[in-house]
Amino acid sequence: MSFTRSSVFIAVLALLAVDGPARANGAHAEKGASGQGLIADANFTSVTRTVDGVTVGQFDDQTTLYDVFAIPSSFETGTPFVLTFTSIAEGYGIFDCDNGSNNFALSADSPAVALVGPCTTGPLGSNDQFVSYLETGNTATISFLGGAGAPPSFVFYTTAGNLIDIKAASSTGNVPEPSSILLLASGLAGLLLLRRRAEA
């Protein structure tokens, strides 16, 4: 009996170890708009498109094109938004100005030239603390966490053409990831099996 219980315990720990890093290492990462190259090589282009009423601009980072888009103002009040991508593996995240507390980016020229285009106020990596991410398949549900020092608005990026949908979430409750549901179901099944063996 004790061997069976310890085996189930070890199996559950193994599942947690496998499941944990998958949730911790998502497809999101912050990206900076400043210092990506000379203004001739890294700049905001005039190309725009609209996704669900949201204007999506473009940032040319030395021939790699990124879509940049401001999350609607209702995001700051705590309304989650669901971003749908062609492939979440292409990456996405907060597009920081990376220019101190200024709301614009700078080129790597000497002297630096101001880049006109949307970015999130704050240094690179400073704004992820204000947003939670729930990634499932090719969708990401982002929620504003608030807190002192949060920027007044958020601009996100992804590779050009990768964003296909952006909508306010229909529910503010967190939806468990499929892997978490599977883990819970496995644990409950193991406990049920132990109880049946104990009664037999």
Stockholm file with secondary structure:
# STOCKHOLM 1.0

chainA/1-200         MSFTRSSVFIAVLALLAVDGPARANGAHAEKGASGQGLIADANFTSVTRTVDGVTVGQFDDQTTLYDVFAIPSSFETGTPFVLTFTSIAEGYGIFDCDNGSNNFALSADSPAVALVGPCTTGPLGSNDQFVSYLETGNTATISFLGGAGAPPSFVFYTTAGNLIDIKAASSTGNVPEPSSILLLASGLAGLLLLRRRAEA
#=GR chainA/1-200 SS CHHHHHHHHHHHHHHHHHHHHHHHSCSBCCEECTTSSCTTTEEECSCCEEETTEEEEEEEETTEEEEEEECCGGGGGTCCEEEEESCGGGCEEEEECCSTTCSSEECSSSSCCEECSCCBSSSTTSSGGGEEEEEETTEEEEEECCCTTCCSSCEEEEETTCEEEEEECSCSSCCCCHHHHHHHHHHHHHHHHHHHHHHC
#=GC SS_cons         CHHHHHHHHHHHHHHHHHHHHHHHSCSBCCEECTTSSCTTTEEECSCCEEETTEEEEEEEETTEEEEEEECCGGGGGTCCEEEEESCGGGCEEEEECCSTTCSSEECSSSSCCEECSCCBSSSTTSSGGGEEEEEETTEEEEEECCCTTCCSSCEEEEETTCEEEEEECSCSSCCCCHHHHHHHHHHHHHHHHHHHHHHC
//
